[in-house]
């Protein structure tokens, strides 16, 4: 797994032992299966977290999942804490590690 942070974005990736279609489906449709429920930036309980799916890649035996959490400055004052949080070990690296565990089942 690797992680890189810039001023206003965080990029992370993990290699998972799963076909592309399965990995993509789990990440976009099953995000809640590996996202820690206590990770919530909103002042209310989240019923569901979803992604808009968009395919664009090869289908090797192992699939690299790469994401970029950008435009973090849109969170307003104090956005740097959001950036630091998602870049820290308990942020996107934790999500991607849990994703890798869920997707191989």
C-alpha positions in Angstrom: 0.0 0.0 0.0 1.2 3.5 -0.7 -0.1 7.0 0.2 0.9 10.5 -0.9 -0.4 13.8 0.3 -0.2 17.2 -1.4 -1.5 20.5 -0.1 -5.1 19.9 -1.0 -5.4 16.2 -1.8 -4.5 12.7 -0.7 -3.7 9.8 -3.1 -3.6 6.2 -1.9 -3.4 2.8 -3.5 -3.4 -0.9 -2.5 -3.0 -4.1 -4.6 -5.8 -6.6 -3.9 -6.0 -10.3 -4.9 -9.3 -10.0 -6.8 -10.5 -9.6 -10.4 -11.1 -6.0 -11.5 -14.9 -6.3 -11.7 -15.2 -7.7 -8.2 -12.8 -5.2 -6.7 -14.6 -2.3 -8.4 -18.0 -3.6 -7.3 -16.9 -4.0 -3.6 -15.3 -0.6 -3.5 -18.2 1.4 -5.2 -21.2 -0.6 -4.0 -19.9 -2.1 -0.8 -17.9 0.9 0.6 -19.8 0.5 3.9 -18.4 -3.0 4.4 -14.9 -1.7 5.1 -15.4 2.0 6.0 -15.1 2.4 9.8 -18.6 3.5 10.9 -17.0 5.9 13.4 -15.4 7.9 10.5 -18.0 10.5 9.9 -17.4 14.2 9.1 -21.1 15.1 9.4 -23.0 16.0 12.5 -25.6 13.3 11.8 -25.5 9.6 11.5 -24.8 8.4 7.9 -27.3 5.9 6.5 -25.1 5.0 3.5 -21.9 6.0 1.7 -21.9 5.5 -2.0 -19.6 6.2 -5.0 -20.7 6.9 -8.6 -19.1 4.1 -10.6 -16.8 4.7 -13.5 -14.7 1.9 -15.1 -11.4 2.6 -16.7 -8.6 0.2 -16.5 -7.0 -3.2 -17.3 -8.1 -6.5 -15.7 -4.9 -8.1 -14.4 -5.0 -11.0 -11.9 -4.4 -8.5 -9.2 -6.1 -5.2 -9.3 -4.6 -1.9 -8.1 -7.1 0.3 -6.5 -6.1 4.0 -6.6 -8.0 6.9 -5.3 -7.5 10.6 -5.0 -9.4 12.6 -2.3 -9.0 16.0 -3.8 -10.4 19.5 -3.3 -10.2 19.1 0.5 -10.1 22.8 0.9 -13.8 22.8 0.1 -14.4 21.6 3.6 -13.9 25.2 4.7 -11.9 26.5 7.6 -9.8 23.9 9.2 -9.7 21.7 6.1 -6.0 20.9 6.7 -7.1 18.7 9.7 -9.4 16.8 7.3 -6.4 16.3 4.9 -4.2 15.2 7.7 -6.8 12.8 9.0 -7.5 11.1 5.7 -3.7 10.9 5.0 -2.9 9.4 8.4 -2.7 5.7 9.1 -6.3 5.6 10.4 -7.6 7.4 7.3 -7.5 6.2 3.7 -4.6 3.7 4.4 -6.9 1.9 7.0 -9.9 2.0 4.6 -7.8 0.5 1.8 -6.4 -2.2 4.0 -9.9 -3.2 5.2 -11.1 -3.0 1.6 -8.3 -5.5 0.6 -9.4 -7.9 3.3 -13.1 -7.6 2.3 -12.6 -7.9 -1.4 -10.7 -11.2 -1.3 -13.6 -13.0 0.5 
